[in-house]
Amino acid sequence: MRKGPLAVRLISAATVTVVMLTSGCETANNWLKGRQTATASDPVILGAPNAGVYLAELYALTSSDPATQAEIYADSESAAKLTPSTSARLRFALVVATSGHSETDEALAQEMFRDLLSQSELMTSAEIALATIFLKDVETRLVLDTEARRLRAENSAAATTEESAISRRVARVEAQNRQLRVELADAEAKLEAILSIERSIREQADNNNRR
């Protein structure tokens, strides 16, 4: 069942927050709590949006109707293909990594985040934190999805095995019933033959007595 915009928004916000706080990344924790600021060692990336820009779009993505979600996806995809800067590719990766819309693609997001983080010198500290956080999130979801498919396959195989076992038991019972019917018919025929002989003997005895 599709969740309403409010439910999706709350789940998305909670997921991002929990992953940030539990990821073990001090930079991410400090950035989330507002303690992380630019330092002299941070790279100067011309045109790189701040974290708020990325998060605002993700908020709009999770809280909008399907038509608006499709527009956000199409715009981010187009930007990543036409002007494949680090920020444009990160934006698109964040969009496809976010659940709750029809174009969510965890495998593609995982590939893009890994590619981006392999060139982290081209990213700001906030962008690195976002990419790291969402990469861990999509990797977890992919593992869970794989496990869910495995369990479904095992349950299906078990159901098939059980169905086959039941079919074999039913076939054995039917074969036994057929054999019993044959034996019963044979016994009835023998009994009828014995009764016929007894009747014949009695009739013959009665005839002899009348003489």
Helices and strands as residue ranges (DSSP letters): H 5-22, H 26-32, H 51-63, H 66-82, H 86-97, H 106-117, G 120-122, H 125-210
